[in-house]
Amino acid sequence: MTRIMGLDVGDKTIGIALSDPMFITSQPFETIKRKKAKLDIDRIEEIINEKDVSTLIVGLPKNMNNTIGPQAMKVMSFVDLIKKRIDIEIIYQDERMTTLESEAVLIDMSVRRENRKEHIDKIAASFILQSYLDRRNNE
């Protein structure tokens, strides 16, 4: 029962979401507090092996005019490190607005401002993955 993993890669954290085995829905899974790239990738690899992940969907933070900026370049550099260690299909997914959408969900759920930070990245990863799954399933 393979799954697809979504990643929201930030400077301080990496949000992780997983699909269901039928690739219909995405669920927030975990937020990694970033330490070193090697340790971050170790944890990602553990989850890939534990959850039998076949594909990684990585949010690419493009500028609003659809160009690649400094943050997107950081994400792409991190993905290059993943590619050197893990043999897995990796697909970029436009992630513009996912953090704002995630914040809105947490506000709707009445999550206090000081508690939102621990949830926002894995929820953003879930939006990134769900966007991919919806597009994939509608093609």
Secondary structure as UniProt FT lines:
FT   STRAND          3..9
FT   STRAND          13..19
FT   TURN            21..22
FT   STRAND          26..33
FT   HELIX           37..50
FT   TURN            51..52
FT   STRAND          53..60
FT   TURN            64..65
FT   HELIX           70..85
FT   STRAND          89..94
FT   TURN            96..97
FT   HELIX           98..108
FT   TURN            109..110
FT   HELIX           113..138
//
